Amino acid sequence: MSDKSVPQAFKIPSLTPHEVMAIRALEAGEADPHQQRMALDCILKKICRTYDQHFVPGSDRETVFLEGRGFVGQNLLKFMRLEPAALKAVYEEEAKDVRRSK
């Protein structure tokens, strides 16, 4: 299959061997601080494409798929930057939503 036949939404920029090893070390709980930052940067920028333009002209499905990837990255950023008190409020609000939906 040629690269042109791969939908834009499924493309991930090539990861360097160092990035792959950093992600593996992160998963194993063995990443040093540099690897942790590298893995997170790779996840946010390359895999989730958090900062990319997600619109794909002529393809609503690909646009929506890319928006989903970006949503994951945006939520990672949200939880990394929330103050502990605000995080507690988020969990309390989610618990209320769950109770309302039952």
C-alpha positions in Angstrom: 0.0 0.0 0.0 1.5 3.3 -1.0 1.7 6.2 1.4 -0.9 8.2 -0.6 -3.5 5.5 0.1 -3.1 5.9 3.9 -5.8 8.3 5.2 -4.4 11.5 6.7 -6.0 10.6 10.0 -3.9 7.5 10.4 -0.6 9.0 9.6 1.9 9.4 12.5 5.2 11.1 11.9 8.1 8.7 12.2 9.3 8.2 15.7 13.0 8.2 16.4 14.5 5.1 18.0 15.1 7.3 21.1 11.4 8.2 21.2 10.3 4.6 21.0 12.7 3.6 23.8 11.5 6.5 25.9 7.9 5.4 25.5 8.9 1.8 26.3 10.8 3.0 29.4 7.8 5.1 30.5 5.5 2.1 30.2 7.9 0.0 32.2 8.2 2.6 34.9 11.9 2.9 34.2 12.1 6.2 32.3 14.6 8.8 33.6 13.5 12.4 33.6 14.8 13.1 30.1 13.0 10.0 28.7 9.8 11.0 30.5 9.8 14.4 28.9 10.7 12.9 25.5 7.9 10.3 25.7 5.3 12.8 26.8 6.4 15.3 24.1 6.2 12.5 21.5 2.7 11.4 22.7 1.3 14.9 22.7 2.9 16.2 19.5 3.3 13.2 17.2 0.8 10.5 18.3 -2.1 12.7 19.5 -1.2 15.6 17.2 -2.6 17.9 19.9 -1.3 21.1 18.4 -2.1 20.2 14.7 -4.9 21.5 12.5 -7.3 18.6 12.4 -9.4 19.6 9.5 -9.1 17.4 6.4 -10.7 19.0 3.4 -13.4 16.7 1.9 -13.3 14.2 4.6 -15.6 14.6 7.6 -14.6 11.2 9.0 -10.9 11.9 8.9 -11.5 15.3 10.5 -13.5 13.7 13.3 -10.9 10.9 13.8 -8.1 13.5 14.1 -10.3 15.6 16.5 -10.5 12.4 18.7 -6.7 12.1 18.7 -6.4 15.7 19.7 -9.0 15.3 22.4 -6.8 12.7 24.1 -3.8 15.1 24.0 -5.9 18.0 25.3 -7.1 16.0 28.2 -3.6 14.9 29.1 -2.6 18.5 29.2 -5.6 19.4 31.3 -4.9 16.9 34.0 -1.2 17.7 34.0 -1.9 21.4 34.6 -4.8 21.4 36.9 -4.3 22.4 40.5 -5.1 19.5 42.9 -8.2 21.4 44.2 -9.5 21.9 40.7 -8.9 18.2 39.9 -11.1 17.3 42.9 -13.9 19.5 41.6 -13.6 17.8 38.1 -14.0 14.4 39.8 -17.0 15.5 41.9 -18.7 16.9 38.8 -18.2 13.7 36.9 -19.6 11.7 39.8 -22.7 13.9 39.7 -23.1 13.4 36.0 -22.9 9.6 36.5 -25.6 9.7 39.2 -27.8 11.8 37.0 -27.5 9.4 34.0 -28.7 6.4 36.0 
